[in-house]
Amino acid sequence: MLKHCVALLIALLFSNGSTYAQLSDQEMTRRADSLIAQMTVEEKLGQLNQVAGDLSNFKRVAGILPVQFQQIREGKIGSMLMVYGADLTRKAQEAAMQSRLKIPVLFGFDVIHGYRTTFPIPLAESCAWDVELAERTARMAATEAAAAGIHWTFAPMVDIARDPRWGRVIEGAGEDPYLGSLIAAARVRGFQGADLSADNTILACVKHFVAYGAAEGGRDYNTVDVSERTLREIYFPPFKAAIDAGAATLMTSFNEISGTPATLSRFLMTDVLRGEWNFKGMVVSDWESINESRVHGAAKTNDDAAVLAINAGVDMDMEGELYVNLAKEVRAGKVSDAVLNQAVRRVLLAKFKLGLFDDPFRYCNAEREKALVLNPAHRALAREAAQKSIVLLKNDKNMLPLRKDLKTLAVIGGLAESKRDMLGEWEMVGRPEDAVSVLDGIKKQVSDKTTVIYSKGYEATRGKESLSKAGFVEAIKAAKKSDAVVVVVGETADMTGEAHSRASLDLPGVQEDLIKELHTLNKPMVVVLTNGRPLSIVWTAEKVPAIVEAWHLGIEAGNAIADVLFGDVNPSGKLTMTFPRSVGQIPIYYNHKNTGRPINPQNPNDRYKSRYIDLDNTPLYPFGYGLSYSSFEYKNLRVSQREFRGSESVTITVDVTNNSTVAGEEVVQLYVRDDVASVTRPVKELKGFKKLRIGGGETKQAVFTISAKDLMFLDRAFKPTMEAGTFTVFVGGNSAQTLDEKLEYLP
Ligand code: BGC
């Protein structure tokens, strides 16, 4: 009987083809190769060709042009992007099934922070310092997207960013490679799940390789010139972490680096990625980035660029339509069969793993799409993520939380009624009507005795800064009539994101003037910031008693902000990017080097030091900073042993007391400085953190364990090494205020 069952099972597995996704890597490769052997050069190149659907009506209707359907039937399109929806993707797969070899199309989409259920922008979510949360939101985003025919997200974006002028800081996890690596890996796990062929998992694409965040002047797409050391210490680690977590694909970046467009860099795409990191997945260019290497001045013709890119190790051409026309170059031997087949194999393997060869329609299920997209569980997670992303920057005299039964509450600011801006700049299929504005969130939560008076004060119009003060008079009138004032200011979503670099980090337009005028009324006043980057809000930080950093929090923004304003949620977020006092301090980040002439904190005017004559060196808010309605005190930092050697580990413990009556969460942070080394080390490097929930009046211990492997660095030959010597250990609630202890590693 058992024998019979096993035979039946095997027959089932291998009969109707529901098996490809389960094959061993070796067998999968063998099958890919036997398919490749049947392909013409044109069909091979077709697999490497990724094109966007019809963008003219994008969002209201995702479209595929008739000519594209024809190209799919001819096997000239291997992958599409900007196409979504179970019905449309099904139609495309039907066309693919009419092609000679019936190879399914791969649908990629920018599921950056949610599909239709929009979660907080990734920069915001990173402020939760909650790796598990990052995995859960990615998981849910994948579930929704996969039901709508999507196979592949162009996320996570893991570019470390030290320059808030760069609009794309919204997409990453901030400035720190340690935290960035943990979040990168978590998001990969979330998108891909345990089984890529399941109908609720999609391929992740770690991007943009590499150092895109180091664009000179913070100007998007600009030149990057960083040392190999900085690449390896700062920009590489989140990519490596994502790959180690199993990221199936990787995207190149638009920038050049050390004189080579990243998309043409054999050093990056082959030597590092394949050689050093053993990456087996597929590499896709960024949008027309192969074509742009001509504009960089690195290739004479588009064909030259394409030859250089494919030989460098870029498997798929996004929207450039260059690879698809490379047959002549292939026949002339400029691209070897081995290189071409290798690229095709990687694309086919991705399709095998997704189960598309078992069932090309697996991901296009209109019923599932309807049931899953924007379902209540997803909304609940969006609210939780938004609550956890909020950072309380200031709360003098416990101005917050506000009482729900105030007689009159003024809500001021054009952004307060915006739904669209809450979605952030990568909203894609997200819809404003799904979002809760700050005003609506507040209105829902105040008591029925409270009158909420709304006045715009300034216009939050997409595409332009509001320079008119026409709304001030009415806003001031509203504030005068009220017991407290909530002013919502910041950036419209389109001031952030791709191609939206800013030269100023001030509040846009007349917003600060409005705050100043309202401030003269001496009313209890809270500023809520909704924005996509650190802002230099020096005046506000000094004068306004309460400031809440609420970013672009997604569809549940207004509810989550109200949860915090009225105290149903005790804020626990901590900044993952330094807030400068002025744009002139950029780049400013906590893990900088000491220099030979560091500023003397006891005598900041000491002349020949590394400092400005017109501004402090210190940031407005440091990395790791964030307050709570609880107040936490750090005491008794202790190490289990002062000296350690070999593989011994040291336990570092600190007592954290909640001196308030409200329970709260605190992110306890561990930093280390290697005092003297053969390569200079940063003044502090994050090495661990613990998020503790501590009741009012309660004390808890945060316990960390570190050993030599956590303290290694790259020697001059870029090999991980550990040298004998002393280390300073810092523990605290942010990177600037810490207790410290000494450790010594013995030879
Ligand atoms: C962006 C990528 C994105 C791609 C597809 C490019 O402009 O740089 O991050 O994935 O477009 O939308």
Residues whose N, C-alpha, C, O or C-beta is under 5 A from the ligand:
A	BS01	BGC	D110 F154 D286 W287
